[in-house]
Amino acid sequence: QVRTNTDPSFCQNWGEANSDMLDERLKGNAEAAVVAPTPSHSIEEDVEDAQFPGSRSHLREHTTKVLIRLSLQRHQGTLDFMTGFLEHANVDVRWAALGVLHAHADRNDTRAMALALARLDDPEADVRLAALAALQHIAGRHNEAVVMAVAERVCDSTAHVRHAAAETLVVLCQPGDPNLLKRMLQLLEHPQSDVRSTAAEVLCLVAQGDDAQSVTMLEARLSNSNPDTRHAAARALVRMAARGGGSAAINAFGRVLEDPVSAIRRVAVRALAELMEPAHPSIYAVVASCMNHSDTGVRRAAVESLGELASKDGNAHVAAVQLGVMLKDSSAGVRRTAVEMLRKLATKGGNAKACMLLRTCLQHEDAVVRQAAELQQPILTW
């Protein structure tokens, strides 16, 4: 069944729905390719007259099948023939036509790419998503014109389209593409926070951790007068530093900790906890330095990040020792967070050092630490 959900997986799965129906065509079995009654009037009118009282998926499935039958009959001129349907007033027809384009077009077919690119500005988000999926299949890597056109969808008004554009850019662009990086850096100053966030994500995925030029351009945004732009740049630098461990990125991260806005300092450190992959070993030294920061929020964020990173990377013993030191921090909030992170290490990693420290917290001289430890009683009964 043809999927109609506009979720992030739509872009990568979209072409499979219509391509599956074309598998039989490749075997020369047209009847098996389209299991639908032959229309009593012209096939073109069948597209126009399709009416289903239920879900839109029925109409889309029907329209797709009709267009496939059309393409079977006119295989040699499929692209020319599909042009009219790609511009059809009905969104379902445009959506289905992109699926046929996706399935029929050869890699690097310039005409097919032009047809798909034209639909990136379609008023319907579903069609824009289908166009991105088609471009992933049709366009070859390093096609600068396609990459820059897709880059503009990072500003799309629909979140699913923005995310699909980011995925498409990673597939199609050359790592470290200077023009793409320049455009994403510009979008860090976009007035919409979601656009800034997506641009920062693309920056991290496209730039390499030891790419000094990209780091320099990001670092320049740390002086921007807009705190939101500094925030986006800081998050991008954190991810680059944690992933690649390049000295330039790590040094730039140190500058983030000097930002005059406390929220930016805290968010930058807390972003380390959001990493979905093991951090570079050198990033632990950065986290450790944050535990001595004068800003209580930074210290607390560092404790949270250390616990999260260690539970993913398996460096629980060393982290437990550092968390034990933070039990003496001057801030009650930091001490309480340290106990919570010890629990995380004890439960996720079964770390003996963390379990031992949790037990000693029950007799700790500080009431805040004792109370936080008492909440972990189910853990301490192991």
Secondary structure, DSSP 8 states (H G I E B T S, - for coil): ------STHHHHHHHHHHHHHHHHHHTT-HHHH--S---SS-HHHHHHH---SS-HHHHHHHHHHHHHHHHHHTGGGHHHHHHHHHT-SSHHHHHHHHHHHHHH--TT-HHHHHHHHHGGG-SSHHHHHHHHHHHHHHS-TT-HHHHHHHHGGGG-SSHHHHHHHHHHHHHHS-TT-HHHHHHHHHHTT-SSHHHHHHHHHHHHHHS-TT-HHHHHHHHHHTT-S-HHHHHHHHHHHHHHHHHH--HHHHHHHHHHTT-S-HHHHHHHHHGGGG-SS---THHHHHHHHHTT-S-HHHHHHHHHHHHHHHHHHS-HHHHHHHHHHHTT-S-HHHHHHHHHHHHHHHHHS--HHHHHHHHHHTT-SSHHHHHHHHTTHHHHT-
